[in-house]
């Protein structure tokens, strides 16, 4: 019985194409022709994407930042400056021992909670 050749038949037109030559070279040197370009693309991509992510986080930091106490007080409708001594004396001037409990007026048709 005859032994078949291990080489595949390639036509003359296919023998000179880049793809055929690349496939034959890749069988001999797989890391050099596939692994090294793959790793270099990954490393280069990380260097390219680092400034892009930095811009993203800088934009977020500009939008969300820590506020000073004065800015916090200015946000509300009554944005007055608070002095702890003034607040103490204003509270001390009120008579906090004499008070009476008052019910909140309910809307018409709203249940008032009385049994």
TATA-V668785 format. One record per residue. RES is the residue in one letter. PHI is phi in whole degrees, -180 to 180 (none if undefined). NEAR is the number of other ideal C-beta (glycine too) atoms within 10 Angstrom. Layout:
BEGIN
RES;PHI;NEAR  RES;PHI;NEAR
END
This chain:
BEGIN
X;none;3  X;-83;4  X;-97;5  X;-81;6  X;-76;7  X;-85;5  X;-82;6  X;-81;5  X;-79;6  X;-126;12  X;-74;7  X;-66;6  X;-70;8  X;-78;10  X;-64;10  X;-100;9  X;-77;11  X;-66;7  X;-63;8  X;-68;14  X;-65;11  X;-64;12  X;-64;11  X;-69;11  X;-69;12  X;-69;13  X;-65;9  X;-86;8  X;-131;11  X;-68;11  X;-69;11  X;-66;11  X;-99;14  X;-123;12  X;-66;11  X;-65;12  X;-64;11  X;-64;10  X;-64;11  X;-66;10  X;-67;10  X;-63;9  X;-67;10  X;-64;10  X;-63;10  X;-66;10  X;-70;8  X;-74;9  X;-81;10  X;-61;10  X;-64;9  X;-65;8  X;-70;10  X;-63;10  X;-63;10  X;-62;10  X;-72;9  X;-66;10  X;-64;10  X;-64;10  X;-67;9  X;-68;8  X;-76;7  X;-113;7  X;-138;9  X;-78;5  X;-95;10  X;-79;9  X;-64;9  X;-66;10  X;-67;11  X;-62;10  X;-70;14  X;-76;12  X;-74;8  X;-68;8  X;-70;4  X;-100;5  X;-85;11  X;-96;9  X;-75;9  X;-108;9  X;-117;10  X;-65;7  X;-68;7  X;-63;11  X;-66;10  X;-64;10  X;-70;10  X;-67;10  X;-70;9  X;-68;9  X;-72;7  X;-79;9  X;-92;7  X;-87;7  X;-88;5  X;-102;6  X;-150;8  X;-135;4  X;-86;4  X;-122;6  X;-78;8  X;-79;5  X;-68;7  X;-90;11  X;-73;6  X;-61;4  X;88;5  X;-85;8  X;-69;6  X;-94;9  X;88;7  X;-86;6  X;-79;2
END
